[in-house]
Amino acid sequence: MSHIILKCVREGSKIRVKFHTYVAEDGKRYSDAYNNNYNCRFRKDLREVGKYYKILPQDLKITNRGNSVPFYSVKSTNVQIVNVLDTINVYKVSECIICMTNNTNITITPCGHHCMCAECYEQMRHRTNMCPLCRVTIEQAIIN
């Protein structure tokens, strides 16, 4: 089953939760599959610097309200703390996973994946209109 690994880090005086990896159904791990420039709402009582958390993709939501910066929020009911994290074979998603030449500049809702360029998104939305990572139907694309 696919899942998301989050990591708790300190940024200045704040404790933040950032995306570490997306683990696909086949077990492959992808870094940068989500946009770490967006804040992630996460239970404060679970935050501890250096800890890793495992969540299911359906427990993650991205919100885009008009002129404000989009943000992710995590349903707190199914969060698992992961003590040891295997980071072998992590694939970086800095380039579009479709054309593999352009940088990623599109974040997809509702899944929140940040994995393709605007050119490939335009082609994909006329064909399947599904996220290339998790196959959920794309509702909106946010240009970063």
Number of C-alpha atoms within 10 A of each C-alpha: 9 16 18 22 23 21 20 20 17 12 9 7 6 8 14 19 26 22 20 23 24 27 21 15 12 8 12 14 24 21 17 19 26 23 22 15 12 13 16 21 18 18 14 10 6 14 17 15 13 11 17 22 21 19 21 18 20 13 16 18 17 21 14 13 9 7 6 8 11 18 18 19 15 19 15 14 9 11 18 14 15 13 9 8 10 7 11 8 10 15 15 14 20 19 18 21 20 15 12 13 11 16 16 23 20 23 26 23 20 19 24 25 22 28 27 28 23 19 14 16 23 12 11 17 16 9 9 12 17 17 24 17 17 13 11 14 16 18 13 16 19 14 12 12
